[in-house]
Amino acid sequence: MAYLSADELKSVGFKYIGKGVKVSKSAAIYDAELIELDDYARIDDLCILSGRVTVGKYCHITPMCLVAGGIPGVYISDFCTLAYGVKIFSQSDDYSGETMVNSLIPKKYKNEFFAEVILEKHVIVGTNSVIFPGVTISEGCSIGAMSLVSRSTKSWGVYVGSPARYLKPRKKNILELEKDFISGQ
């Protein structure tokens, strides 16, 4: 995997870029002036980031993810991971048939839904999962592979399925590990 050099990262025009950030040369970045990447964030091959997106410290967005922040934004807190193929949307068309859809149609013919998406600290989202507009995934949650998250979660839970449902509590050992990790820096 080839990453952009420090000079290449600066030339992209990100709103903010922290230290130690890695962005793959094959990632697609749209609206860079709205995107913030905090310290040690990593964006891998074939990812797409567009619109208002904030990525916290030590976050890993693995290959083939889509983070569509649009106008309201996607906010990913520290120590989060998006596994292969995760898709996050902060806006959506109205699929009811009452209005037209797609980005080529003027807004007066559409009824789009806009709502920010928030991933709190220590969230991991499993491969090929989809997160809908308006969802907050609370601290410490684990989202199982191929889940469809259409409602916000409660903290420290494991959620799976389509639609995603609470399965069981998630252990909090990572909070102690985080303290150890940070103190060793």
C-alpha positions in Angstrom: 0.0 0.0 0.0 1.5 3.3 -1.1 0.6 6.4 1.0 0.7 10.1 0.1 3.9 11.9 1.2 3.7 14.7 3.7 3.9 17.2 0.8 1.2 15.4 -1.1 -1.1 15.3 2.0 -0.7 19.1 2.4 -1.5 19.6 -1.3 -4.8 17.8 -1.0 -6.1 20.8 1.0 -7.6 19.1 4.0 -9.3 21.4 6.6 -7.1 19.8 9.2 -4.4 17.1 9.2 -2.7 15.9 12.3 0.7 14.2 12.8 1.4 10.7 11.5 -1.7 10.6 9.2 -1.6 8.1 6.3 -3.8 8.3 3.3 -3.5 5.8 0.5 -2.6 7.1 -3.0 -5.6 5.2 -4.3 -8.1 6.7 -1.9 -10.6 9.2 -3.4 -11.0 12.5 -1.5 -13.8 14.9 -2.4 -14.4 18.2 -0.6 -11.1 18.0 1.2 -11.6 21.5 2.6 -14.4 19.9 4.8 -12.3 16.9 6.0 -10.4 16.7 9.2 -7.9 13.9 9.9 -6.5 13.8 13.5 -3.2 12.3 14.6 -2.4 8.8 13.3 -5.6 8.4 11.3 -5.2 6.0 8.4 -7.2 5.8 5.3 -6.5 2.8 3.1 -6.8 1.8 -0.6 -10.0 2.4 -2.6 -11.7 4.4 0.2 -13.9 7.3 -0.6 -14.3 10.3 1.7 -16.6 13.1 0.7 -18.3 16.1 2.3 -18.0 17.0 6.0 -15.9 14.2 7.6 -14.0 14.3 10.9 -11.7 11.3 11.8 -10.3 11.1 15.3 -6.9 10.0 16.6 -5.8 6.4 15.9 -8.7 5.6 13.6 -8.4 3.1 10.8 -10.6 3.2 7.7 -9.7 0.0 6.0 -9.9 -0.7 2.2 -13.0 -0.1 0.1 -14.9 2.0 2.7 -17.2 4.9 1.8 -17.7 7.8 4.2 -20.3 10.2 2.7 -20.4 13.1 5.1 -22.4 15.4 2.8 -23.7 18.5 4.4 -24.5 17.4 8.0 -21.3 15.4 8.4 -19.9 12.1 9.7 -17.9 12.4 13.0 -15.7 9.4 13.9 -14.2 9.7 17.4 -10.8 8.4 18.6 -9.8 4.7 18.4 -12.5 3.7 15.9 -12.2 1.1 13.1 -14.2 0.7 9.9 -13.6 -2.8 8.5 -13.5 -3.6 4.8 -16.3 -2.2 2.7 -18.2 -0.2 5.4 -20.5 2.5 4.1 -21.7 5.5 6.1 -24.2 8.0 4.8 -25.3 11.3 6.4 -28.0 12.0 3.7 -30.4 9.9 1.7 -33.0 10.3 -1.0 -36.7 9.6 -0.3 -37.3 6.1 -1.8 -41.1 6.2 -1.4 -41.7 7.3 -5.0 -43.3 10.6 -3.9 -40.3 12.5 -5.2 -37.5 12.0 -7.6 -34.1 10.7 -6.6 -30.4 10.9 -7.4 -27.8 13.6 -7.5 -28.6 14.7 -11.1 -32.1 15.9 -10.1 -32.6 19.5 -8.9 -33.5 19.7 -5.1 -37.0 21.1 -5.8 -38.0 17.7 -7.2 -36.5 15.7 -4.3 -37.1 15.1 -0.6 -33.7 14.3 0.9 -33.1 13.4 4.5 -30.1 15.0 6.1 -28.7 14.0 9.5 -25.2 13.7 11.0 -23.7 10.4 11.9 -21.6 10.0 15.0 -19.3 7.2 16.0 -18.1 7.6 19.6 -14.8 6.4 21.0 -13.8 2.7 20.6 -16.4 1.8 18.0 -15.6 -1.0 15.5 -17.9 -1.5 12.5 -17.7 -5.0 10.8 -17.1 -5.6 7.2 -19.7 -4.6 4.6 -21.9 -2.9 7.3 -24.0 0.1 6.4 -24.8 3.1 8.7 -27.8 5.3 7.8 -28.2 9.1 8.4 -29.0 10.2 11.9 -27.4 7.3 13.7 -25.1 7.6 16.7 -23.1 4.5 17.5 -22.3 5.0 21.2 -19.0 4.5 22.9 -17.5 1.1 22.8 -20.0 -0.5 20.5 -19.1 -3.4 18.1 -21.2 -3.7 14.9 -21.1 -7.2 13.4 -20.3 -7.8 9.8 -23.0 -7.1 7.2 -25.2 -5.2 9.7 -27.6 -2.4 8.7 -27.5 0.3 11.4 -30.7 2.4 11.1 -31.1 3.3 14.7 -28.7 4.7 17.4 -27.1 2.3 19.8 -26.5 2.2 23.6 -22.9 2.2 24.7 -20.8 -0.9 25.1 -23.0 -3.2 23.2 -22.5 -5.8 20.4 -25.0 -5.2 17.6 -25.6 -7.5 14.6 -28.1 -8.1 11.8 -30.3 -6.2 9.3 -31.6 -4.2 11.0 -28.9 -4.2 13.6 -30.1 -5.4 17.0 -28.5 -5.6 20.4 -26.9 -9.0 21.0 -24.9 -8.7 24.2 -22.6 -6.4 26.2 -19.1 -5.7 25.0 -16.2 -5.9 27.4 -14.6 -2.6 28.5 -11.0 -3.9 28.9 -9.9 -1.6 26.1 -10.4 1.4 28.4 -7.5 0.2 30.6 -5.5 -0.7 27.5 -6.1 2.8 26.1 -4.7 4.3 29.3 -1.6 2.1 29.1 -1.2 2.9 25.4 -1.4 6.6 25.9 0.9 6.7 28.9 3.5 4.8 26.9 3.5 7.4 24.1 
